[in-house]
Amino acid sequence: MNADNTQKDLQIIAHIDKLLEGVNIAMLGDRKLFIHKENDSIKVYDSICPHQGAILHCDSINTGNNTQYARKVQKPCQEIYCKVHNWRFDAQSGNALNLNAKLIELEAHRDSKGNIAIYAPALHSSVAPATTGGGTLKNKTHCKYINPHIKITLHGHATLEFCYKNFSLLCDPWLVGYAFFGAWRTYPNPVIKPSELKPNAIYISHEHSDHFHPETLKYFDTNLPIYIPAFPNGRLEQKLHDLGFCNVIVLPFGKRVEIAQECFITIYEPASLWNDSQMLLEIDSFTILNINDAGINHRILQAIGSVDMLCASFSPGASGYPATYTHLSDKQKISIYEKSRVATLEMLQQACKLYSAAYFLPFASHFILNHPKHLCYLELVRKNTIYDVENFFNTQQHNTTKVIALLAGDTWTTDTDTIQRQHRNTNIYEKQVIQKFITEHFSESEFNMYYPNKQQYVFDKTKVQEYFINLNAIPEIAFCEDMSVSIYPDSNAELAFSFCITNGKLRMLDFLAASPNLTINIPSEILMYIVIHNESWDEATIGYWCECSRNPDIYHAEFWRMLQAPYYLKSTTTKHLRTSAIGTQSTIADVLENLGEQGHKILARYGLYCLSCDKAVMESIELACKKHGIDTLKMNRMVRELQAHDMSNYSHISIWTSLHR
């Protein structure tokens, strides 16, 4: 036990004699823990999924309350899983069974009497309160008070507008056209035109085209302040500058900023390592946590405390998985969707309980597939509606959260707790209604504005293979799974090629792999667009344009994360870089002094808001990560990313030095 893990911080969760072989469950307050016993060996895991923060489950478990356990079945359980995205873990090793990930293991201590204890603060990591740009973060418990007069309007999908006095904040505007190469459209349709909106500021959560939508943004004044997260890759900032916006405000994760009188925002990192964000919005005495589709980050709970309203996406279907994966049967796909649908509702209620939210606003799932070619997927996809969310919350015992169920054009007023609704039919979610809507409203000419022209983006095998070879210059490749991949442009074997990744090195194969771990069929014009414009592969996969097959059925999370959008822009050529001195034992001060603003961005992206921390000089990266609840896998990623920037020998001005002279 570390010196700072004092005896008073240890909490007994079980006794060795009361544990059965396999997985046991213990409760520490409201927090569920898994205890795996194999003979005399004990491992303790948190019940939080390392992906998006959902609660993990185990079917055949030995259950009980602290030290009293009872066997449900004779065979010990060895598997823990997440219902939301079907991540499955081996309880003995903690390793994932169908991807490269690990359970969050907690350090277990056994005393001379056989009591099993854990270091309790590890469950509630010491995330510092948001660094302020004025005022202090409100951390209140709910009491009877009159809400300030705020109007919250859902304009469509993930587009929310918050109006307070004479100030309007517009979030993730997508009000015209399509997204994901024309695959998605908002549903129901927005009732307002972007030219009719006059926001004072815009917030964009991440790069996906259903949140960052260039065609919608073109309607707004380029002098408008646009707040975005400080993703280290700078892609979103550059894209906004390319559109002509000259007042792009890049906010570090965890920094609280006043954007108007009595209005503050703080951007936080997601639970996962994907490029995403969530925003805490404080308006007068009313607090709103916009999780969007970033999942639950349990690490930031102590920084935020309770909130008045939680906003989050509410349905599966925002991905081509499992519908476009050909190794799965239709029956398997439907089963995955059904489990995910229910688990998503459970996760949302869990989030509302976690933050003691008085209100929940379901949003960011108001879309349908747009192209008639994709109508076949309607038979497979199982989505939640806002009415499903309402029914689920209303039927849960001890539920104290009210669902604010809005559709496009609806407005909720906080002080009167009233909704001004648009008139519409109640059957909009029926399958035949959606099918008819797609067939009648699909516009080929408008679709072609978003879909790459095949004559313009002619397949070039040499250029595509060079693109993949150049992935060797991306630091994330060091974490990539050993795997073989075959790419079939236009599902054409004559155009196909294969490559393999071994020990973090990608090399092209001079033959077509007979049984690769991953097969991707993709329209050649989309592939060429990705290669030429360095576009995120998410635009193709989320858009249902790729058909994939896995052999075996293992999700290659590291591979897909590398293709999503690297945290720094791809180099066009590989090159030898000097060895970096940064490692796990480097101090935070060393990082900030050497890498300046870029180092701060990377640290903050992983949850270390260290610029204003007096202990930064003394703490190593390893110690800081442990204190802030960052697991070893994420720590190693962060160090690798810091090393890459250090090796690139960027010219930085040290923020650390300037602030601490």
Long-range contacts (C-beta under 8 A, 24 or more apart in sequence): 1-107, 1-109, 1-119, 2-626, 5-107, 5-119, 9-119, 9-120, 9-121, 10-109, 10-117, 10-118, 10-119, 10-120, 11-117, 11-118, 11-120, 12-66, 12-67, 12-115, 12-116, 12-117, 13-44, 13-66, 13-116, 13-117, 13-118, 14-66, 14-67, 14-69, 14-115, 14-116, 15-67, 15-113, 15-114, 15-115, 15-116, 16-40, 16-42, 16-110, 16-114, 16-115, 16-116, 17-114, 18-64, 18-67, 18-68, 18-69, 19-62, 19-69, 19-116, 20-62, 20-69, 20-71, 20-76, 21-76, 22-60, 22-61, 22-62, 22-75, 22-76, 22-77, 22-78, 22-91, 23-58, 23-61, 23-62, 23-76, 23-77, 23-78, 23-79, 23-80, 23-91, 24-61, 24-62, 24-63, 24-64, 24-69, 25-58, 25-61, 25-62, 25-63, 25-64, 26-64, 26-65, 26-66, 27-65, 27-66, 28-118, 28-120, 28-123, 31-123, 33-106, 33-118, 34-58, 34-80, 34-91, 34-103, 35-116, 36-78, 36-91, 36-92, 38-92, 42-108, 42-110, 42-116, 43-91, 43-92, 43-94, 43-105, 43-108, 44-105, 44-106, 44-107, 44-108, 44-116, 44-118, 45-80, 45-91, 45-94, 45-103, 45-104, 45-105, 45-106, 46-103, 46-104, 46-105, 46-106, 46-123, 48-104, 48-296, 48-298, 49-82, 49-84, 49-85, 49-87, 50-101, 50-102, 50-103, 50-104, 50-271, 50-272, 50-631, 50-633, 51-82, 51-84, 51-85, 51-87, 51-101, 51-271, 51-272, 51-295, 52-84, 52-85, 52-270, 52-271, 52-272, 52-294, 52-295, 52-296, 52-347, 53-271, 53-295, 53-296, 53-297, 53-298, 53-347, 53-351, 54-82, 54-83, 54-84, 54-295, 54-296, 54-343, 54-346, 54-347, 54-350, 55-346, 55-347, 55-350, 56-80, 56-81, 56-82, 56-89, 56-103, 57-81, 57-82, 57-83, 58-91, 82-343, 83-339, 83-340, 83-342, 83-343, 83-346, 84-316, 84-340, 84-343, 84-344, 84-347, 85-340, 86-336, 86-339, 86-340, 87-555, 98-553, 98-554, 98-555, 99-554, 99-555, 99-556, 99-557, 100-479, 100-481, 100-556, 100-557, 100-558, 101-557, 101-633, 102-631, 102-633, 104-631, 122-629, 124-301, 124-302, 125-299, 125-302, 125-627, 125-628, 125-629, 125-630, 126-302, 126-627, 126-628, 126-629, 127-254, 127-299, 127-300, 127-301, 127-302, 127-303, 127-607, 127-609, 127-628, 127-629, 128-254, 128-303, 128-609, 128-613, 129-303, 130-254, 130-255, 130-256, 130-266, 130-280, 130-303, 130-609, 131-252, 131-254, 131-255, 131-256, 131-609, 131-611, 131-612, 132-256, 133-255, 133-256, 133-257, 133-258, 133-264, 134-256, 134-257, 134-258, 134-264, 135-256, 135-258, 135-264, 137-256, 137-266, 137-282, 137-303, 137-304, 137-305, 138-282, 138-285, 138-287, 139-304, 139-305, 139-306, 140-285, 140-287, 140-305, 140-306, 141-306, 141-356, 142-306, 142-308, 142-356, 142-358, 145-285, 146-415, 147-285, 147-286, 147-308, 147-414, 147-415, 147-417, 148-283, 148-284, 148-285, 148-286, 148-414, 148-415, 149-413, 149-414, 149-415, 150-283, 150-284, 150-286, 150-413, 150-414, 150-415, 151-411, 151-412, 151-413, 151-414, 152-361, 152-404, 152-406, 152-411, 152-412, 152-413, 152-414, 153-406, 153-409, 153-410, 153-411, 153-412, 154-361, 154-363, 154-366, 154-406, 154-407, 154-408, 154-409, 154-410, 154-411, 155-190, 155-191, 155-192, 155-197, 155-408, 155-409, 156-186, 156-188, 156-189, 156-190, 156-366, 156-408, 157-186, 157-210, 157-363, 157-364, 157-365, 157-366, 157-367, 158-205, 158-210, 158-211, 158-292, 158-293, 158-313, 158-363, 158-364, 158-366, 159-190, 160-290, 160-311, 160-361, 160-363, 161-197, 161-199, 162-281, 162-283, 162-288, 164-260, 164-262, 164-263, 164-283, 164-284, 165-261, 165-262, 166-200, 167-200, 167-201, 167-260, 167-261, 167-263, 168-197, 168-198, 168-199, 168-200, 168-201, 169-199, 169-200, 169-201, 169-202, 169-203, 169-259, 169-260, 169-263, 169-265, 169-281, 170-197, 170-199, 170-201, 170-202, 170-203, 171-202, 171-203, 171-204, 171-205, 171-279, 171-290, 172-203, 172-204, 172-205, 172-210, 172-211, 172-212, 172-213, 172-292, 172-364, 173-197, 173-202, 173-213, 173-216, 173-217, 173-220, 174-209, 174-210, 174-211, 174-213, 174-216, 175-213, 175-216, 175-219, 176-213, 176-215, 176-216, 176-219, 177-213, 177-215, 177-216, 177-446, 177-449, 177-450, 178-370, 178-446, 178-447, 178-449, 178-450, 179-208, 179-209, 179-210, 179-213, 179-367, 179-450, 179-543, 180-208, 180-209, 180-210, 180-539, 180-540, 180-542, 180-543, 180-544, 180-545, 181-450, 181-451, 181-452, 181-526, 181-529, 181-539, 181-540, 181-543, 181-545, 182-370, 182-371, 182-447, 182-448, 182-449, 182-450, 182-451, 182-543, 183-369, 183-370, 183-371, 183-374, 183-542, 183-543, 183-544, 183-545, 184-210, 184-367, 184-368, 184-369, 184-370, 184-542, 184-543, 185-367, 185-368, 185-369, 185-370, 185-441, 186-366, 186-367, 186-408, 187-366, 187-367, 187-368, 187-428, 187-434, 187-437, 188-366, 188-407, 188-408, 188-424, 188-428, 189-408, 190-408, 190-409, 191-408, 191-409, 191-422, 192-409, 193-219, 194-219, 194-220, 195-219, 199-224, 200-224, 200-225, 200-260, 201-225, 201-226, 201-227, 201-259, 201-260, 202-226, 202-227, 203-227, 203-228, 203-265, 203-279, 204-228, 204-236, 204-240, 205-229, 205-276, 205-277, 205-278, 205-279, 205-290, 205-292, 205-294, 206-231, 206-236, 206-275, 206-276, 206-277, 206-292, 206-294, 207-231, 207-235, 207-236, 207-239, 207-275, 207-536, 207-565, 208-536, 208-538, 208-539, 208-542, 209-539, 210-367, 211-292, 212-236, 212-239, 214-239, 214-243, 215-449, 217-243, 217-245, 218-243, 222-246, 222-247, 223-247, 225-249, 225-259, 227-251, 227-257, 227-259, 227-265, 227-267, 229-253, 229-267, 229-269, 229-277, 230-267, 230-601, 230-604, 230-605, 231-275, 231-567, 231-601, 231-605, 232-567, 232-568, 232-598, 232-601, 232-602, 232-605, 232-641, 232-645, 233-275, 233-565, 233-566, 233-567, 233-568, 233-569, 234-568, 234-569, 235-565, 235-569, 252-600, 252-601, 252-604, 252-609, 252-611, 253-277, 253-604, 253-605, 253-607, 253-609, 254-303, 254-604, 254-607, 254-609, 255-604, 255-609, 268-297, 268-300, 268-303, 268-304, 269-297, 269-300, 269-604, 269-605, 269-606, 269-607, 270-294, 270-295, 270-297, 271-295, 271-296, 271-297, 271-298, 271-299, 273-561, 273-634, 273-637, 274-561, 274-564, 275-564, 275-565, 275-567, 280-304, 280-307, 286-414, 289-355, 289-357, 291-351, 292-364, 293-318, 293-364, 296-347, 296-350, 296-351, 296-354, 298-354, 299-607, 299-628, 299-629, 299-630, 300-607, 301-354, 301-355, 304-355, 305-355, 306-355, 306-356, 306-357, 307-355, 307-356, 307-357, 308-357, 308-358, 308-359, 309-357, 309-358, 309-359, 309-360, 309-361, 309-404, 310-348, 310-351, 310-352, 310-355, 310-357, 310-359, 310-360, 310-361, 310-401, 311-360, 311-361, 311-362, 311-363, 311-364, 312-348, 312-351, 312-360, 312-362, 312-363, 312-364, 313-362, 313-363, 313-364, 313-365, 314-344, 314-345, 314-348, 314-362, 314-363, 314-364, 314-365, 314-384, 314-386, 314-388, 314-389, 315-341, 315-344, 315-365, 315-383, 315-384, 315-385, 316-340, 316-341, 316-344, 316-381, 316-382, 316-383, 316-384, 317-365, 317-381, 317-382, 317-383, 318-365, 318-367, 318-542, 319-541, 319-542, 320-541, 320-542, 320-543, 320-544, 320-545, 320-546, 320-548, 321-541, 321-548, 322-380, 323-377, 323-380, 323-381, 323-544, 324-377, 324-541, 324-544, 324-546, 324-547, 324-548, 325-547, 325-548, 325-549, 325-550, 326-547, 326-548, 326-549, 327-549, 327-550, 327-551, 327-553, 328-553, 330-379, 330-380, 333-380, 334-380, 334-382, 337-380, 337-381, 337-382, 337-383, 338-382, 340-382, 341-382, 341-383, 341-384, 341-388, 344-384, 345-384, 345-388, 345-389, 345-392, 348-389, 349-392, 349-393, 349-396, 349-399, 349-401, 352-393, 352-401, 353-401, 357-401, 358-400, 358-401, 358-402, 359-401, 359-402, 359-403, 359-404, 360-389, 360-393, 360-401, 360-402, 360-403, 360-404, 361-403, 361-404, 361-406, 361-412, 362-386, 362-389, 362-403, 362-405, 363-406, 366-407, 366-408, 368-434, 368-437, 368-438, 369-438, 369-544, 370-438, 370-442, 370-447, 371-438, 371-442, 371-447, 372-438, 372-439, 372-442, 374-544, 375-435, 375-438, 375-439, 377-544, 378-431, 378-434, 378-435, 385-429, 387-429, 451-525, 451-526, 452-525, 452-526, 452-528, 452-529, 453-525, 454-524, 454-525, 456-525, 457-524, 457-525, 457-526, 457-528, 457-529, 457-532, 458-524, 458-528, 459-489, 459-490, 459-495, 459-524, 459-525, 459-527, 459-528, 460-528, 461-495, 461-497, 463-528, 463-531, 463-532, 464-489, 464-497, 464-527, 464-528, 464-531, 465-497, 465-499, 465-508, 467-531, 468-499, 468-506, 468-508, 469-506, 469-507, 469-508, 469-574, 470-570, 470-571, 470-572, 470-573, 470-574, 471-506, 471-562, 471-570, 472-505, 472-506, 472-574, 473-570, 473-571, 473-573, 473-574, 473-575, 474-562, 474-566, 474-570, 474-571, 475-566, 475-640, 475-641, 475-643, 475-644, 476-558, 476-561, 476-562, 476-566, 476-567, 476-637, 476-640, 477-501, 477-504, 477-505, 477-506, 477-562, 478-504, 478-640, 479-504, 479-558, 479-636, 479-637, 479-640, 480-504, 480-506, 480-556, 480-558, 480-559, 480-562, 481-554, 481-556, 481-558, 481-559, 483-516, 483-517, 483-518, 483-556, 483-559, 484-509, 484-513, 484-516, 484-517, 484-518, 485-513, 485-516, 485-517, 485-518, 485-519, 485-520, 485-559, 486-512, 486-513, 486-516, 486-518, 486-519, 486-520, 487-520, 487-522, 487-527, 488-519, 488-520, 488-521, 488-522, 489-522, 489-523, 489-524, 489-527, 490-521, 490-523, 490-524, 491-521, 491-547, 492-524, 495-524, 501-559, 515-551, 516-551, 517-550, 517-551, 517-552, 517-554, 517-556, 518-548, 518-549, 518-550, 518-551, 518-556, 518-559, 519-548, 519-549, 519-551, 520-546, 520-547, 520-548, 521-546, 521-547, 521-548, 522-546, 522-547, 534-569, 534-570, 536-563, 536-564, 536-565, 537-563, 537-564, 538-564, 538-565, 567-602, 567-605, 567-641, 568-641, 568-644, 568-645, 577-644, 577-647, 577-648, 578-647, 578-649, 579-647, 580-642, 580-643, 580-644, 580-646, 580-647, 581-646, 582-639, 582-642, 582-643, 582-646, 583-621, 583-639, 583-643, 584-620, 584-621, 584-622, 584-635, 584-636, 584-639, 585-620, 585-621, 585-622, 586-620, 586-621, 587-616, 587-617, 587-618, 587-619, 587-620, 587-621, 588-613, 588-616, 588-617, 588-619, 588-620, 588-621, 588-624, 589-616, 589-617, 589-656, 591-621, 591-642, 592-616, 592-654, 592-655, 592-656, 593-654, 593-656, 593-657, 594-646, 594-652, 594-654, 595-642, 595-645, 595-646, 595-650, 595-652, 596-652, 596-653, 596-654, 596-655, 596-656, 597-652, 597-653, 597-655, 598-645, 598-650, 598-652, 599-642, 599-645, 599-652, 600-655, 600-656, 602-638, 602-641, 602-642, 602-645, 603-638, 603-642, 606-630, 606-634, 606-635, 606-637, 606-638, 608-638, 611-655, 611-656, 611-659, 612-659, 616-656
